[in-house]
């Protein structure tokens, strides 16, 4: 799906998220963990991508942490759009 540009919306004051254009294959994914500020995650039940600017409360079924962004919580909390590209 890369490159991918997404418009982000607030979700529960802890994350900014956007729907993905199609579902990701989650077979063989690790067990869910509680997201931390800076994590980028895929929430499979809603087929969306989330950027956490605050720690998540507990592990959530279907939430798969994909990686971590090196950006401050303020910057992530105010983000309205993200573009994700494959590494060269």
Long-range contacts (C-beta under 8 A, 24 or more apart in sequence): 2-84, 2-85, 2-86, 3-83, 3-84, 3-85, 3-86, 4-83, 4-84, 5-81, 5-82, 5-83, 5-84, 6-49, 6-81, 6-82, 6-83, 6-84, 7-80, 7-81, 8-51, 8-79, 8-80, 8-81, 8-82, 11-50, 13-54, 14-52, 14-53, 14-54, 14-55, 14-56, 14-57, 15-50, 15-51, 15-52, 15-53, 15-54, 15-56, 16-50, 16-51, 16-53, 16-76, 16-77, 16-79, 16-80, 17-43, 17-48, 17-49, 17-50, 17-51, 18-48, 18-49, 18-82, 19-46, 19-47, 19-48, 20-47, 20-48, 20-49, 22-47, 23-47, 26-64, 29-64, 30-64, 31-59, 32-59, 32-60, 32-61, 32-62, 32-63, 32-64, 33-59, 33-63, 33-65, 34-58, 34-59, 34-60, 35-60, 35-63, 35-65, 36-68, 37-73, 37-76, 38-68, 38-69, 38-70, 38-71, 38-73, 38-76, 39-65, 39-66, 39-67, 39-68, 39-69, 40-65, 40-66, 40-67, 40-68, 40-69, 41-65, 41-66, 42-66, 51-76, 51-79, 51-82, 52-76, 53-77, 53-79
